[in-house]
Amino acid sequence: MVPEELNSIEQLLNYHFQNSQLLEQALTHRSARQHESGSLSEHNDRLEFFGDRVIGLVVSEHLLKNFPDWDAGKLSKAYARLVSGVSMRTAAEAMSFGRYLRLGRGEEMTGGREKQSLLEDAYEAVVAAIYLDSGLAQAAEFVLRTLLIPVIAKSEGLLYHSDHKSALQEWIQRNHRGRVEYRLWRESGPDHQKLFEVEAWLDGKRLSSSQGRNKKEAEQSAARQALEILLTEAAVQK
């Protein structure tokens, strides 16, 4: 990794590595070494394994300390959302990890720089690299800044909901709005493989539209999209 590239990545991470080889390893996918006789220490599989455990510890401790009134069920649901692949991919995308991944030709040709699994693994590996470079405190600060704070801020207290319809209705009630209505707009496809498209309406306004293999799945997806729209609108108005 050339000094200019290293400097660019460190600026995005807002962290300076004492051992830059750890960062290089964290961003190297195993496909980049498949054509060589490289060892496991030259790609990020082992770091990803360790980073997953570090993130789990940091997230668990944060939830336990900051949400003392939550029972184990709420803590577990919030934990699952915070450490989800989607959350880590979003964090990785915010720091342009995809641009700096070292991939083999096959992964490069199939859009590896945008794959959720590769971005998630890279995020976990970078966390592990920071831990090994400076210790738990620095790794925890990185996770808090890049993962926990953005997801918690966006969720507005709805972290522990796994049911999107319930989360949407709770937010609506808390903000003195009406009741959401789900309308089946159309069905398509053969009987054995139908797709249902459902719209979510609030106060005479269509918020979102989504598809699912059944009405329940389509409603949950529409509710998730509607909540994201309302949260974004509320954030803009603040």
N, C-alpha and C positions, 0 to 999 in steps of 0.2 A: 504494500500500500504506500503510495507516494505521499510525501509530507503535505502537499496541497490538499489531497483527498482526505487525509487523516484530519487535518485542521477543519475542513468543511463539516465532516461528520461530528467532530467534537463540539463545534459551534451549535449544530442542530440538537445534540444531546445536552448541551450546557454542562459538559463534564470533560475534564482533561485526564487522559489515561497516562499513568506512569509506565505501564507495559502495553504498548500499542499492539503487540501481537495478540493480546486477548480480544481486542476489538476486531481485528482482522479475522480471527477464528470465529467470532460470534456472527459475522456477516457472511461466512462461507458455507454454502450448502453442500451437502455430501455429493451432489451431482457434479460439482466443480472438480472433485477429486477422483471420480470413478474411472477416468482414463489414465490415472497415475497410480503409483503404488504408495500413495500417501497413507499415513496412520490416522487413527481416530482423533488424535489431537489436532488435526489440521482442518477439521470441519466442525460445525456447531452442534452436532447431536448430543454430545455429553454436556455441553454448556446449557443447551435447551432443557435437558433433564433436570439439571441443578437449579436453573432459573425458575422453573415451574414451582419448585419447593420453596424458594426464597419468596416469590410473589405470594404464594399461599400463606406463608407465615406473616408477611407484612400486612396483607389484606385482613387476615383473621384478627391480628392484634388491633388494627385500626378500628374495625367494626366493634370489637369487644369494648374498647375504651371509649368510643364516641357515641355508641348507641346502647347505653346501659339498660334501657327499658325494653329492649327487644328480646323476645324469647329465642330459643335455638332454631325454631322454624323460620322466623324472619331473618335471622343471621345467616342461615344456610342459603336462603333464596337470594339475599343481597350478595353473598359471597359468589354464588354461581353467576350472577350477572356481571360482577366486577371482573372475574377472571375468565369470562367467556372469550372465545376466539374472536368474536366481533369486536369486543372492547379492546383487545390487544392489537387487533389489526388496525383499528381506528387510531390507536396511539402510534403504531408503527408508521402509518400513512402520514400522520401529522408531522413526523420527523423525516419523511422521505426515505425510509429504509429501502424501499424497492429500488431506488436509483443506485444504491451502493451494494446490493447483494451480489455476491460472487456465485455465479451459476454455471452449470454445464450447458452444453449446446442444446440438449433436449429440453431442459427447463426453460431456457431462454426462448426457444421457438414456440413453446406452448404457454407463454404469458406468465412465467414463474414470478416475475417481479410484482404481479398484482394478485397472486394467489393468497387466500386467507391463511392457509396452513403454513406457508413459507414465511409470511410476515409475522404471524403469531410466534413461530419458532424463533425467528430472529429477535423479536422483542424479549422473549424469555432468555435467550442466549446473551443478549446485551446486559440484562439485569444480572445474570450470573457473572459476566465479565467485570462489571463494576464492583460486585461483591468481592471477587477474587483480587481485584486491583486495590480496593480501598476499605473493604469491610461492610458490615451490615448497615451501618448508619447511612452511608452514601447510597447504597442500593435502595434502602427504604425511602430516602428523600427523592430519588429518581422515580420510583413507583408511585409515590404520593403525588408528585408534580405532573407526571405524564399520563397516569392511568386513573388513580382514585379521584382526585379533585375534578377532572373533566367529566367523568361518568356521574359522580355524585351531584355535581352542579346541574347537569342536564336532567337528572332524574327527578329533581325537586321533591325529595322525600318519598318517592315511589319505588325505591330500590328493591324492597322485599316482595313486590308483586310479581308473580309469575303469570297471572291472569291479566292479559292486556285490557280486556273489557272492564274488569273491576278497577284497574289502575286508572283508566280513562274516566270512568264514572266518579271515582273518588276525587280526581283533580277537578272535574266539572263542578261537583257539589261544593268543594272547598273554595272555588272561585266564583260562587254564586251564579252559575249558569244553569241552563235547563237540563233536560235529560236527552241523552244521545239516542238516536233511532237508527236501526240497521235495516236497510231495504235491499231485497234481492232484486238486482237489476236484470240479470239474464243467466241462463244456463246454456252451456255449449258442450259439444263432444258427444260421443256415443254413450249409451246407457252404462256400459261397464267402465267408462273412463270420463265421467262428466266433470266439468269445471263449473264452479259456481262463482259469480261475481257479485259482491256485496258492496253497497255504499254506506258510509257512516254520515248521518246528518245531525246537525245541531242548530237549533233556532232557525230553521228554514234554510240553512246553508249546508251544502255538501262539503264535508271536510276531506274525505278520502274515498278511494275505491280499490278493492283488492280481490284477488281470486284465491280459491281453495278447492280441494278435492271434495269437500262437503261444506254446508253452510256455516257450521261452527268454526271450521278452520279459516274460512274467508272472513267471518266476522272478527275473529281474533286478529288477523292480519290487518284488516281495515282499522281496528281500534288502535293497534300499535302505530300505524302511520298517522292517524288522527291526533294521537297524543304527542307525537314528535312535532307535528305542525303547530299545535297549541303551545307547546313549550317554547318553540322557536319564536312564535309571535310574541309571547309574554316576555321573553328575553330581550327582544328588539325594543319593546315598549318601555323597558325599565331605564 
